[in-house]
Amino acid sequence: MHAHALGNIRVLDMSRVLAGPLLAQNLADLGADVIKVERPEHGDESRTFPPYLRDRNGDETIDSAYFSSVNRGKRSITIDIAKPRGQELVRALAANVDVLIENYKVGTLKRYGLDYEAIRSINPRVVYCSITGFGQTGPYRQRPGYDYVFQAMSGLMSLTGERDDLAGGGPVKVGVAICDVITGIYSSFAVCAALLHRERTGIGQHIDMSLLDVQVAAISHINMNYLVSGAIPPRMGSGHPSIVPYQAFDAADGKFVLAVGNDGQFSKMCHIIGRPDLPADERFKTNVARVRNRDALVPQLVAMLKQEPVAHWIDRLLAVGVPCGPINDLKQVFDDPHVQFRNMRRQVAHPRAGTMPILSSPIRFSETPATYEKPPPALGEHTRSVLANELGLGSDEIDRLARDQVI
């Protein structure tokens, strides 16, 4: 039996939809005990996002694939925090946790006496992580927003898509809610760092995570290029501003990507495609020269690469160490033997669907592997057991809370 990296950590997850729930699921995968607080009757909005898991008979269950993607390993309780008794219940639970995660609009939890200062007064060691669109401070702090807004405002969409002067040109969003996902990942790192600090000092703290901040940071070297040069980068489709050739190409039967990262790889690629003359050309001899003369080089590569199928080029290029790969659809991803070997898709038991597929955590520890013991919970599945076992409430009191619609 392996130990769990976070096996002694207790988490109260008061977040919804994606970034906060992903953070909490990351902690649960590593062994943390996560209690998810949801609204009575409605629950997390993502429970209503289709498609839904199907049971053994092929009928839809109540389990949304979206919700299931970021809520495994948790216990679900329903509490109406707008009611004073509901607020008391949350404070009682928060008094004994290590981490509290929330993504309410700035100021909402303060009205309910559930903000950081209120929780810290009863639990000074708490690591309290707030995730909002624009952060707890600044002129936009009260604005609403979703991932799409932050892809636009961060500059990401100005970089993503084909050039304006080409067919289909213009800004496009990334095909996944990338700001939410990266915020969940950054927040996981932040919470673990705060827990390590608390272990050394005994002091908890408030973590203020902003989706806009995260996405600006995640543009990384492209932003640094701008800050150093002052030049606003154009959209380049699948191309790279600083490396050539580093883009998608058409083969005879489909598309693939070439990622030629240095001059040695360029020379090998040219020999494989039947153009050994290109590396001797002063316009293409170095990467700096190739970037400068991109428009002269790329059409020549296009003409050669479209003559053979994808597999032909990938087999031969990989054989000499030139990075490349097919542009897979999702079926091809999960059919890929390497993805299968790495066990990125797992099948786990599920009380309504029988079994369900899940995505594995990409974190691979040698001593404390991730765990997948609990499927995503039904809404309020654990309300009675948590109130009884964690807070010591009796059946009569729990029944009364239900009648009063507090739970």
N, C-alpha and C positions, 0 to 999 in steps of 0.2 A: 504494500500500500504506500503510494507516494504521499509526501506531505504537500500541502498547498502553500504557495508563496504568500497568499493573503488570508490564510485559513483562520486567523484570529480577528479579522477586521469585520466590523458591522457597519452596514450602509443603509441609509434611508434615502430612497430614490423618489424625489418629488418632481421628476422631470417627465416630459412628454415628447413624443414624435421621434426624433433621431439623435441629435448630438448628445444630450444628457443621458438618454437610455443606452446609447452605445458606450459611453463612459462607464455607466453602472454595470453593463454586461461584461465589459472588459475586466472589471474588478471581480464579478461573479465567476467568470471563467478561471480566474486565478485563486478561487476559493473563498472569496468574501461572502458573507451572509447578507443578501440584499433584499430589503423589504421595499416594494414599490407601492407608493400611495397614489390611488386613483380616485377620480370623482365617482360617487355612486351612480349607478345606471349607465352612465356614458363611458367612463374610463378614458384611457389614452385615445386621442383622436385617431391614431394610426390603427386602432382595432377596426376602423371602418374603411380602411384602404384595401380594395381588392388587389389581387386574387386571394382566395381563401384555400386553406388546406382541405383536402377531401378525405373522407373516411374509407373504410374497407369496401363499402358499397358504391363508392364514387360520388357520394353526396357531399355538398359543401358543409364544412364545420363552421364554428364561430371564429375560427383562428385565422387571422389575416397573415399573409406571408410577410408583409411589411413589419407588422408588430413583432412577429416571430423572429425577425432578423436581428433584433436588438434587445430582446427581453428574456432570453433563456436564462436559467439559473436563478430566477427571482421568485419571491413570494409576493402575491398581489393582495392588498387590502384596500377597501374603499372607505374613505372618510370625507365628509363634507367640511372642508376647512373654513367655509363661510359661517359655520355655526360655532358659537363659543365652546361647546362641548367637544366639537371636532378639533378645534385648536388645542384644547387641553390634551386630547389624545395624542396629537402629533408632538406636542412638547414633551409628553411623558416618554414617547418612543425616542425622541431626539436626545433626551437626557442620557441615554445609554449607548449611543452610536459613536463610531469613530469618524464617519463621513456623512455629510448631508449634501445631496445634489438637488439643485432646483433650477428651473428655467422660466420662472414667472416674469412678467413685465416688471421693470424697476419700480419698487415701492409697493407692489401688491402684497408681498408677505409681511411687510412692516405693518400694514393695516390690520393684519391678523395676529400680530405678535409672534411671527415666525421668521423674522429677519435674522441676520447674523448676530446682531447685538443681543437680541432677545434669547437666541439659542445659546450664545456664548455665556450668558449670565447663569445658565443652568448646566452648561457643559463646556468649561473653558478649554478642554482639549480637542474640541470638535474641529475637523477640517470641513469647511463649509464652501462648496463650490457653486457659484452662480454663473449660469450660461445665458447670455442675452445676445441680441443682434448687435448692439452698439456699445455694450459695456455699462457699468454702473455710473459712469461720469461722462461729461462732455455734452455738447449741444444736441446730439441726436439720441440721447439715452432713453427717451420716452417713445421713440419711433418703433412701430412694429416692423417686422421684416421676415422674409423666408430666404432660404438658400439662394434662390434665383436672384434676389435683390443684391445679395452680397457678391455673387459672381459678377454682377454688373458693376457695382460701386467699387469693388476692389481693384478693377483693371483687368481681371481675368478674361472677361469676354472681349476686351479690346485686343487680346492676344490670340484668341481662339476662333478659328474660322479661316476661310479663304480670303485672299486679297480682294479689296473692293472692285478692282478692275477686271476680275475674272468672273466667269459664270458662277452664280451661287455665292458670290463674295459677300462678306458682312459678318458681324459678330454673332457667335452662337454660344449657347451654354454647354458646359461639359455634361455628358450623358448620365451622370450620377450626381446626387446632392453633395458635391465634393466639399463645400464649406462646412456643412454639418459633420461629415465624416472626419475631416481633418481636425475640426474642433473637438470631437469626441476623443480623438487620439491624443492631441495636445493636452486635453484636460486629464486624461488618464495619467500621463507623465507628471502633470502638475500635482495631482492628488497624491501620487506615490511619493513625490519629492517632499510634499508637505507632511506626509506621514513619517518620513524618515527624519525630517527636522523635528517633529514632535517627539519622536523616540529619543532624540538627543537632548531636547530642551524641556519637554513636557508641555510645550505651548502649541495650541492649534492656531489656525488662521483662516482668513477669508480669501478665496481665490475668485478673481473677477475675470471671466472669460468672455470675450467678444468675438462673434463670428467674423465681423469686419476686420478686427485686428488680426485674427488667425489667417484669413485669406490674404491679407496684405503681406504678412510674414511669409506665407507659403509660396508667394511668387518669387521669393528667394533671389537667385542669381540674376534673374531678368530685372528685378527691381534694383539690384546693386549695379547692373550695367547702366540703367537709367540714371541712378544717383551719381555715378562717376562721370558719365558722358553727357548727360542732359538730353540725349537723343531718345525720342519716343519710338519704341519698336513697333513695326507694322505687323499685321497679321500675316502669317506665312503658310497657312494650311498645315500640312504635315511637316513642313521644313523646319530647319533649326537656324537661328540667327547667327550662330558662331561656328558651326561645323557643316561641312559639305563633303560628300553626299550623306545626308542624314534625314531621310524622308521616306514616304511611301512611293512605290513604283508599281506600274502595271506589268505583270507577266502575261504569258499567252492565255492563261486560264483564270486569272484573278490577281489580287493585289498582295504585296508583301512589303515589309520595311527593311531598309538598309540603314545600319548605324555604323558608319565608317569613322572611327574615332581618332585615327592617326594616319600618318603618311605611309607607314608600313602596310597597314590594312588596305589603304587605297591602292597601293601597288599590287597587292595580291588580288584584290577585286578586279582590277583591270585585266590582269592575266586570265582570270577565270572567265570573264565575259568576252574575251577575244579582242581587247583593246590595250595591248601592252605598250602602245606608243604614248598613251595619255600621261603617265607619270613623268615622262621626259619633257613634256610640254611645259614651258616656264609658267604658263597661266594656271597650271594645275599641280605643279610640283610639290607645293606645301599647302597646308590647310588654309593659311592666311590668303594665299593666292587663289585657292578654290572658292573661298567665300567671296572674294572680290570679283571672280569671274564665274559665279554661279550660273548665270544665264547662258554662258557659252558651253559649260560642261554638262549641265543636266539634260538638255535635249539629246546629246550624244549617248548618254547612259540610257535614256528612255528608248531610243531606237534599238539598242542592243538587248535590253532586258525584256522587251515585249515579244522576243522571238522564241522563248522557251517557257514552259510552265513553272509555277511557283516551286514545286518540289525539286525540280532540276536545279534551280539556282540555290535554294536553301541547302541542299545536300552538298553541293560543290563549294559554296562559300564557307559553310561551317567547317568543312574538311580542312580548310587552310586558315581557320581562325578569324573569319570576318563575321562580326555580329550581324544577325539578320533573323527574321521570323515572320511567320504568316500572320495575317490580320484575322484572328479567329472570331467567329460568333460564339455565343455562350454555350451552345451545344458542343462546339469544337473544343472550347476551354475544358469542359468537364469530361470530355472523351479523351483528352490529352493524357498519354501514359505517365508523363512526369507529374502533372497535377494530381492524377490518381495515386501515384506512388507517394506523394506528399500528403495524401489523405485530406485534401482541402474540402471535400464533400463527405460528410458523415451521415449515417442514418441512426436516429435515436428513437427510443420508445416514446409514444405520445398517447395520452389517455383517450382522446377522441378520434384521432386519425389512425391509431394503431402504431404507425411509425411516421416519422417526418424527416426530410432532409434538412441538414443545417450546414452552414459554412464553418469550417474550423477556424479557431484563432490562429493567426500566422506566427504567434510567439511560440518558440520551441525551446523550453527549458530542459536541461539534462536531469535536474533533480526534482523540480516542482512543476510537472506538466499541467497544462490547462485541463479543466474538468467540464464534462457535459452531462451531468447527472440529472439535472432538473429541466424539463421542457418549459417553454414559455407558459406562464400561468393563465388560467381563465380569470375573468374580471372578478375580483373579490374572493378568489378561491381560498385564500388563507386568512380572511378577516377574523373569523371566530378563533382560530387556533392562535394567531398572533396576539390578539387582545387577551386571550386566556393565559397563554404561556409567557408572553413578554411583560404584560402589565398586570397579570393576576386577576383579571375581571371574571366574575362569575357568570353563569348562563343567564340569570335573571337580568343582570346589568346589560349584558350584550343584547338580549332580547329587547330591552327598553331602548337602547341606542338604535336598534333597527326600526322599532316602531316610530321613533322620533326622527327617522331618516337622517341620522347623523352618520350611519354606516350603511 
